[in-house]
Amino acid sequence: MFTSPSKFASVGLVVKLVSNPPNPWASTHVEWLEEPPTAELHVYEEPAKSILSENDSPDVGFRWSVNPYRGCFHACAYCYARPSHQYLGFGAGTDFERKLVVKTNAPELLRAAFGKPSWRGELIAFSGDTDCYQPLEASYELTRRCLEICAEFRNPVSVITKSAVIRRDVDLLARLAREARIRVTLSIPFARDEVARSIEPGASSPARRFDTLRLLSEAGVPTGVAIAPIIPGLNDPDIPEILERAYQAGARRAFMILVRLPGEVLPVFRERINAELPPERVRKIEHAIEELRGGSGRMNDSRFGARFRGQGERWRAIEALFELHRHRLGYESGLEAHMEDASAPTTFQRPTRQLGLF
């Protein structure tokens, strides 16, 4: 069954709606996931034209990323990637969360890219857009197959995720740590499971994310924590506890970024916090975001160099709180160190063919 041609013709995509998509909550996968979803899920399979996305943003510490999935089941109310779904003819709200596109040929495209003489083995970021370990990965295994290719070619890798599904690949990630270079970051913006469930309902609970950090660290995988995003008036008091628990779990890098609310994301975010929080708490959060964005009713700043950071006394207080506990615990500065990873000498090596003797 195919979607209406008008749906995707404008962007040149050919996608197939899967009438009976794989169930990631089947017994073979459920140990990595949370409760089954209540909303109907639509899965579309796409033979992608390319898999390496090039980034030229000056305030992002990587040039290349791999995103095997479009849309994200985690349904984070603040997700900056929501507007990208509109290029498919979908909406940035519930469509982004429940109409998911799977790039079924991602591993083959990555192998082909590595085989080109022009590829120099630069660091590849997994989840530069949507989470590469969202629940569908438990069934499709596209991220794992791509990482297997990275291990084969010893290509440097960076992974960021909110999902405990990554626990399945601890053996592969440990191999990459030994033979190439890898950094895994768990995004944990909330200390309390119940708060996280209200704002990012499809993601693994913070408790499971901390435990996943421990599992990866004990396997020899270099790990870090991202308090991403900071939502002032909601989770800035969580900073000390998150840093403490992540450090105890083995994380040695940490960074934070301020919530980004571009046009299509803001109404989703507002609807969610109004549904989940008391009115006085909502007003406190909105006023705090406006304050950190310079006042005048603004809740977003898209300028490079400003979009990840706030301004004013309140933001400086948040930065001071973060830096105090980062230094106390002995973390490296995550964003700066991440950029160093991207510019470090490559470990990339094309496998040599073994010729038989006759």
C-alpha positions in Angstrom: 0.0 0.0 0.0 1.5 3.4 -1.0 0.6 6.8 0.2 -1.0 9.3 -2.1 1.7 10.6 -4.6 0.8 14.2 -3.8 1.9 13.6 -0.3 5.6 13.3 -1.1 5.9 14.3 -4.7 7.1 17.8 -3.8 10.2 16.4 -2.0 10.9 13.6 -4.4 10.3 10.8 -1.9 9.0 7.3 -2.6 7.7 5.8 0.6 5.6 2.7 1.4 3.1 2.6 4.2 3.7 -0.6 6.1 0.3 -2.2 6.7 1.5 -4.5 9.5 4.7 -2.8 10.9 7.0 -4.7 13.2 6.0 -4.5 16.9 8.9 -3.3 19.0 7.0 -4.3 22.1 7.2 -8.0 21.2 8.7 -10.2 23.8 12.1 -10.3 22.2 12.5 -6.5 22.5 10.3 -5.4 25.4 13.2 -5.6 28.0 14.6 -2.4 26.4 11.4 -0.5 26.3 8.7 1.1 28.5 4.9 0.6 28.4 3.2 -0.1 25.0 1.9 3.0 23.2 -1.8 4.0 23.3 -1.8 6.0 20.0 -2.0 4.4 16.6 1.4 4.2 14.9 1.9 4.5 11.1 5.3 3.4 9.8 6.5 4.3 6.3 9.4 2.6 4.6 11.6 4.8 2.4 14.5 3.8 0.0 16.6 6.9 0.8 18.9 8.5 -1.8 21.6 9.3 0.7 22.3 8.7 4.4 25.1 11.2 5.3 23.7 14.6 6.1 26.2 17.5 6.0 26.0 20.2 8.7 27.5 23.6 8.2 26.2 25.2 11.4 29.1 27.0 13.2 27.8 26.1 16.7 27.4 22.4 16.2 30.5 20.2 16.8 30.2 17.8 13.9 30.0 18.0 10.1 28.4 14.6 9.3 25.4 12.9 10.8 23.3 9.7 10.2 19.6 9.6 10.9 18.0 6.3 10.0 14.5 7.5 11.0 12.3 10.5 10.3 10.0 11.6 13.1 10.4 10.3 16.6 8.3 8.2 18.9 9.8 9.8 22.0 7.3 12.7 21.4 9.4 15.3 23.4 7.3 18.4 23.5 10.3 20.6 23.0 12.0 18.7 20.1 13.6 21.2 17.6 13.4 18.6 14.8 9.6 18.7 14.6 9.5 21.2 11.7 11.5 18.8 9.5 8.5 16.6 9.3 6.6 19.3 7.3 8.9 18.7 4.3 7.2 15.3 4.0 3.7 16.8 4.0 3.1 15.8 7.6 2.5 18.0 10.6 5.0 19.0 13.3 2.7 17.8 16.2 1.3 14.3 16.5 2.3 13.4 12.9 6.0 13.8 14.0 5.4 11.4 16.9 3.3 8.7 15.2 3.9 8.9 11.4 7.5 7.6 11.3 9.6 7.1 8.2 12.2 4.3 8.2 15.2 4.6 5.8 15.4 0.9 5.1 18.6 1.1 3.0 20.6 3.2 5.4 23.4 0.6 6.0 23.9 0.0 2.3 24.1 3.7 1.7 26.7 4.1 4.5 28.9 1.3 3.2 28.8 2.8 -0.3 29.8 6.2 1.2 32.7 4.7 3.0 33.9 3.0 -0.2 34.2 6.3 -2.1 37.8 7.7 -2.3 36.4 11.1 -1.2 35.5 9.9 2.2 38.2 10.8 4.7 36.9 9.1 7.9 35.5 12.2 9.6 33.5 11.7 12.8 29.8 10.7 12.2 27.1 11.8 14.7 24.2 9.5 15.2 21.0 11.3 16.1 21.9 14.6 14.6 18.2 15.1 14.1 15.8 12.4 15.5 16.8 9.7 18.0 18.6 6.8 16.3 17.5 4.4 19.2 13.8 5.2 19.3 11.6 2.1 19.8 11.4 1.1 16.1 15.2 0.4 16.2 14.5 -2.6 18.4 12.8 -4.2 15.3 14.6 -2.6 12.3 18.2 -2.6 13.8 19.2 0.0 11.2 21.4 1.9 13.7 23.1 -1.3 14.8 23.8 -2.3 11.2 25.3 1.2 10.5 27.4 1.0 13.6 28.7 -2.4 12.5 29.9 -0.8 9.3 31.5 2.0 11.3 33.3 -0.7 13.3 34.4 -2.6 10.2 35.9 0.6 8.8 37.0 1.9 12.2 35.2 5.2 11.6 34.9 7.6 14.6 31.4 7.8 16.0 29.4 10.0 18.4 26.0 8.9 19.6 23.4 10.8 21.6 20.1 9.2 22.7 17.3 9.2 25.3 16.7 5.5 24.8 17.6 2.4 26.8 17.4 0.4 23.5 21.1 1.3 23.1 21.8 -1.3 25.9 21.3 -4.0 23.2 24.4 -2.8 21.4 26.8 -2.6 24.3 29.1 -5.2 22.8 29.3 -3.3 19.5 29.9 0.0 21.2 32.7 -1.5 23.3 34.3 -2.8 20.1 34.2 0.7 18.6 35.7 2.1 21.8 38.6 -0.4 21.5 39.2 -0.3 17.8 38.1 3.1 16.7 36.8 6.1 18.6 33.3 6.6 20.1 31.5 8.8 22.6 28.0 8.0 23.8 25.9 10.7 25.4 22.7 10.1 27.3 20.3 13.1 27.2 18.8 13.4 30.7 17.1 16.7 31.2 14.9 15.6 34.2 15.8 14.0 37.5 12.2 12.8 38.3 10.6 10.0 36.2 7.1 11.5 36.5 8.1 14.9 35.2 10.0 13.4 32.3 7.0 11.2 31.4 4.8 14.3 31.1 7.2 16.2 28.8 8.9 13.4 26.8 6.4 10.5 27.2 7.8 8.1 24.7 11.4 8.2 26.0 13.0 5.8 28.5 12.6 7.0 32.1 15.5 8.9 33.6 16.2 6.0 36.0 16.7 3.7 33.1 18.9 6.2 31.4 21.2 6.5 34.4 21.4 2.7 34.6 22.2 2.6 30.9 25.1 5.1 31.5 26.4 2.7 34.1 26.1 -0.3 31.8 27.9 1.4 29.0 30.6 2.9 31.2 31.4 -0.5 32.9 31.8 -2.0 29.4 34.6 0.6 28.6 32.5 2.9 26.5 33.3 6.6 27.1 30.1 8.3 28.2 28.7 11.7 28.9 25.4 13.4 30.0 23.5 16.2 28.2 21.1 18.2 30.3 19.3 19.1 27.1 17.2 21.1 27.1 17.2 23.4 30.1 13.6 24.6 30.6 13.9 27.4 33.2 11.3 27.2 35.9 10.9 23.4 35.3 14.2 21.6 35.4 17.1 24.0 36.2 16.9 23.0 39.9 17.6 19.3 38.8 21.1 20.2 37.5 23.1 19.2 40.6 21.3 15.9 41.0 21.6 14.9 37.3 25.3 15.7 37.3 25.8 13.7 40.5 23.9 10.6 39.4 25.4 10.6 35.9 29.0 10.9 37.3 28.3 8.0 39.7 27.1 6.0 36.7 30.5 6.7 34.9 29.8 9.7 32.7 32.8 12.0 32.4 31.6 14.7 30.0 28.6 17.0 30.5 27.0 19.9 28.7 23.7 21.7 28.8 21.7 23.7 26.2 18.7 26.0 26.5 15.4 24.9 25.1 14.8 25.9 21.5 11.2 26.7 20.5 11.0 27.6 16.8 7.6 28.6 15.3 6.2 25.1 14.8 7.5 23.7 18.1 6.2 26.5 20.4 2.5 25.6 20.1 3.2 21.9 20.7 5.3 22.8 23.8 2.7 25.2 25.1 -0.1 22.7 24.6 1.8 20.0 26.5 2.8 22.0 29.5 -0.7 23.5 29.8 -2.1 19.9 29.8 0.4 18.6 32.3 1.2 21.4 34.7 -0.8 23.8 36.9 -1.5 27.3 35.3 0.8 29.1 37.7 3.7 26.8 36.9 3.1 27.3 33.2 3.2 31.1 33.6 6.5 30.8 35.5 8.1 28.7 32.8 7.0 30.9 30.0 8.1 34.1 31.7 11.5 32.5 32.5 12.0 31.5 28.9 11.1 35.0 27.7 13.6 36.4 30.3 16.4 34.2 29.1 15.6 35.1 25.4 16.0 38.9 26.1 12.4 39.8 27.1 10.0 41.5 24.7 7.8 38.4 24.6 10.4 36.3 22.6 10.6 32.6 23.4 13.2 31.7 20.8 16.4 33.0 19.2 17.5 31.3 16.0 20.9 33.1 15.7 24.0 31.0 15.6 25.9 31.3 18.8 22.7 32.4 20.7 20.2 29.6 20.1 21.8 27.2 22.6 22.4 29.8 25.3 20.4 32.3 27.2 21.2 35.8 28.3 20.8 37.9 31.4 21.3 37.3 35.1 19.1 34.3 35.4 21.0 32.4 32.6 24.3 33.4 34.2 23.0 31.9 37.5 22.1 28.7 35.7 25.5 28.5 34.1 27.2 29.1 37.4 25.2 26.3 39.0 26.2 23.9 36.2 29.8 24.9 36.3 30.0 24.7 40.1 28.9 21.1 40.1 30.8 20.1 36.9 34.0 21.3 38.5 33.2 19.8 41.8 32.7 16.3 40.3 35.5 16.6 37.8 33.6 16.5 34.5 35.2 17.6 31.2 33.3 20.3 29.4 31.2 18.3 27.0 30.5 20.7 24.1 34.2 21.8 23.8 35.4 18.2 24.1 32.9 17.0 21.6 34.3 19.5 19.1 37.8 18.2 19.8 36.6 14.7 19.0 35.3 15.9 15.6 38.7 17.5 14.7 40.9 14.7 16.2 42.9 12.4 13.8 40.8 9.7 12.2 41.0 6.0 13.0 39.3 5.3 9.6 40.7 2.3 7.7 39.3 0.6 4.7 39.4 -3.2 5.1 41.9 -4.9 2.9 40.8 -7.8 0.7 42.4 -11.1 1.6 43.6 -12.8 -1.6 43.7 -16.6 -1.7 46.9 -18.4 -2.7 46.8 -20.7 -5.7 
